[in-house]
Amino acid sequence: AKLLKSYYGNPIKDMKLIAITGTTGKMIVAHYVHEILRATSEQVAVLASDQPFKIGMLHKFLSDAWKAGANYVIVTVPAESLRDNIFYGLPVTVAAMTDFTTPKLHDMEPEEYLENEKTLFDMKPETVVLNHDDAHYEVLEEFRGTKQTLTYGLSSSDVKILNSKLDPKGTEATLSIKSDIVSVATFVAGETAVSYMACAAAIASSLEIIS
């Protein structure tokens, strides 16, 4: 990691890194955040995949993003990549976890999955974003940001889902963010889309993009 950082000239020093993990919805949340940032004229690069990737690929992506003028980089991170501690030595601005759904764990035990996830949150991210509605929230809440920890969900959260409207052609929701009411919508249908939009809103709120 140190060699790659030196080889590529440490481009992350000029960008903010948003890492999104969890068993489901990582890519959708990443693209929601991408669209929110682009709407505010920010320059954003996204590395979004459900497939594991190596540390060399991450550093090349960061270098290419910097050369393209990005000031934000969004990376989705499967637990298999976290097992290799791919973020070693990198400053993480936001670390968000969509959920921890054990039936989705096909090739590892829940304890192993959480241990892999821990490597990201041990990188001392400035902000941590967690799903307060997750069935395992009591386990996940040990993950804390150095500056702030935000939650989202139907229950008492920093980004609270007030109501939602589901339709085969898309999904709408109303969120409460720091006492402000915000309406959001997506072409993605289904109840899980509401949670993913709330996660993206929490990330944007932490960056003071929306409030």
Secondary structure, DSSP 8 states (H G I E B T S, - for coil): -HHHHHHTT-GGGGSEEEEEESSS-HHHHHHHHHHHHHHTT--EEEE--SS---HHHHHHHHHHHHHTT-SEEEEE--HHHHTTTTTTT---SEEEE----GGG-SSS-HHHHHHHHHHHHTT--SEEEEETTSTTHHHHTT---SSEEEEEESSS-SEEEEEEEEETTEEEEEEEETTEEEEEEES--SHHHHHHHHHHHHHHHHTTS--
